[in-house]
Amino acid sequence: MSVAGLKKQFHKASQLLSEKISGAEGTKLDEDFLEMERKIEVTNKSVFDLLSKTTEYLQPNPELAERSMFNFLENDVRRQSWNSNRK
């Protein structure tokens, strides 16, 4: 952490402490800000859910791959036997 960041964190902590000791009320947040904050949280959750579901969707399914390979081999055998019967 940089010196400026450490200084900022120290200032926040000292401001909170002085508010608690003196009984002063903290800075009130604007309703628009609170609404934007809520929307950002919902968007963040939606993106996280979408990312996890996309990763789950893109992972190969070994059972499906095995079944597909079995069907391919079975069709290949049928095709070869059909070609040999044609001759």
Steps between C-alpha positions, in 0.01 A plus 500: 500500500631844416557771755205698361270198534617436854444866585147485356413188701637659817290813438186288450565311824567817698185665358288199596651495849436871553139459377444214743654686795327833441170342401511687170293363220688361201464640153162413354504339158280633223204282395624496139836373619337225706287397201806489271687297761212250516488474119874440484472222758219334304697533175812360665305200632342441157837513324651262756210254458522524121875440508467193721219356286698570181802320640277209603346489151834508321657220706507179296263228620693169500182290487375685194839469328507125568147453366583704190814295432306175548233615250769605252673161521169313477401695187846446351467121548154503343626704205792262444278192516253661258783581257637144519151355431465723196806358324 
